[in-house]
Amino acid sequence: MWKAKPAAATPSAGLVEEILRSSGLSQAELARRAGLPRSVLNAYLRGRREPGADTLARLAAAGGTELTITPRKGPLDSERAGRILVQVLELAEALPYRPRPELGYPRLPDRIAAGASTR
């Protein structure tokens, strides 16, 4: 019976798994090349431990790949965002108009003018 492979426990576990898979190396060989005990690499793969950025870079280099940081673009669908904006504006226009009540204190320009005249 075929079983689906379980998803990685953590994002870093998935990354370590991808490095291991793409390298074609065994866990023991990848760990040796990265200068780690195999048990630690296994703990990373199972999500029991989280590797630091430097350890991830060492694992990637040992596996013949390189980690880079690139700016992330949000998954923005401009057409959908435009439709939602139109809906929001239509709802705002449909709200009943209520004039603001008169303020119980002087407006800021009046207060500034009054303060300037007393100097």
C-alpha positions as CSV (number, residue, x, y, z in Angstrom):
1,M,0.0,0.0,0.0
2,W,1.3,3.4,-1.0
3,K,1.7,6.0,1.8
4,A,2.1,9.7,1.2
5,K,5.3,11.2,2.6
6,P,4.5,13.3,5.7
7,A,5.1,17.0,5.4
8,A,8.2,18.4,7.1
9,A,7.6,19.2,10.8
10,T,9.0,22.8,10.5
11,P,10.0,25.1,7.6
12,S,13.7,24.6,8.5
13,A,13.2,20.8,8.6
14,G,11.8,21.1,5.0
15,L,14.8,23.1,4.0
16,V,17.2,20.6,5.5
17,E,15.2,17.8,3.8
18,E,15.5,19.6,0.4
19,I,19.2,20.1,0.9
20,L,19.6,16.4,1.7
21,R,17.5,15.3,-1.2
22,S,19.1,17.6,-3.8
23,S,22.6,16.6,-2.7
24,G,22.1,12.9,-3.2
25,L,24.1,12.3,0.0
26,S,23.3,10.1,3.0
27,Q,22.5,11.8,6.3
28,A,25.8,10.6,7.6
29,E,27.8,12.0,4.7
30,L,26.0,15.4,4.7
31,A,26.5,15.7,8.4
32,R,30.1,14.8,8.1
33,R,30.7,17.4,5.4
34,A,28.9,20.0,7.4
35,G,30.8,19.2,10.6
36,L,27.8,18.0,12.5
37,P,26.9,14.8,14.3
38,R,24.4,12.7,12.3
39,S,22.1,12.6,15.2
40,V,21.9,16.4,15.2
41,L,21.1,16.4,11.4
42,N,18.4,13.8,12.1
43,A,16.9,16.0,14.8
44,Y,16.8,18.9,12.3
45,L,15.1,16.7,9.8
46,R,12.5,15.6,12.3
47,G,11.8,19.1,13.6
48,R,13.1,18.3,17.1
49,R,15.7,21.0,16.8
50,E,16.0,24.2,14.9
51,P,19.2,25.0,13.0
52,G,20.6,28.5,13.1
53,A,21.2,30.5,9.9
54,D,24.9,29.7,9.9
55,T,24.2,25.9,10.3
56,L,21.7,26.0,7.4
57,A,24.4,27.8,5.3
58,R,27.0,25.1,6.2
59,L,24.5,22.3,5.4
60,A,23.7,23.9,2.1
61,A,27.4,24.3,1.2
62,A,28.1,20.7,2.2
63,G,25.2,19.6,0.0
64,G,26.6,21.6,-3.0
65,T,24.0,24.4,-2.9
66,E,23.9,27.9,-1.6
67,L,21.3,29.8,0.5
68,T,20.5,33.3,-0.6
69,I,18.2,35.9,0.8
70,T,15.9,37.6,-1.7
71,P,13.1,40.2,-1.2
72,R,9.8,38.5,-0.8
73,K,6.9,39.6,-3.0
74,G,3.5,39.4,-1.3
75,P,0.9,37.3,-3.0
76,L,-1.1,40.3,-4.1
77,D,-3.6,39.9,-6.8
78,S,-4.2,43.4,-8.0
79,E,-7.4,42.6,-9.8
80,R,-8.9,41.1,-6.7
81,A,-7.6,44.0,-4.5
82,G,-9.2,46.4,-6.9
83,R,-12.6,44.7,-6.7
84,I,-12.5,44.7,-2.9
85,L,-11.6,48.4,-2.9
86,V,-14.5,49.2,-5.1
87,Q,-16.8,47.2,-2.8
88,V,-15.5,49.0,0.3
89,L,-16.0,52.4,-1.4
90,E,-19.5,51.5,-2.5
91,L,-20.3,50.4,1.1
92,A,-18.9,53.6,2.5
93,E,-21.0,55.7,0.1
94,A,-24.1,53.7,1.1
95,L,-23.7,54.7,4.8
96,P,-26.1,57.3,5.9
97,Y,-24.7,60.8,6.2
98,R,-24.6,62.2,9.7
99,P,-23.3,65.7,10.1
100,R,-20.8,66.0,12.9
101,P,-22.1,67.6,16.0
102,E,-20.8,71.0,17.0
103,L,-17.6,70.8,19.0
104,G,-17.8,71.9,22.7
105,Y,-14.4,73.6,22.5
106,P,-12.9,76.1,20.1
107,R,-11.4,74.8,16.8
108,L,-7.6,74.6,16.6
109,P,-7.2,77.6,14.2
110,D,-9.4,79.7,16.5
111,R,-7.3,78.7,19.5
112,I,-4.1,79.5,17.7
113,A,-5.4,82.9,16.5
114,A,-6.6,83.7,20.1
115,G,-3.2,82.7,21.5
116,A,-1.3,84.9,19.0
117,S,-3.5,87.9,19.8
118,T,-2.7,87.7,23.6
119,R,1.1,87.8,23.0
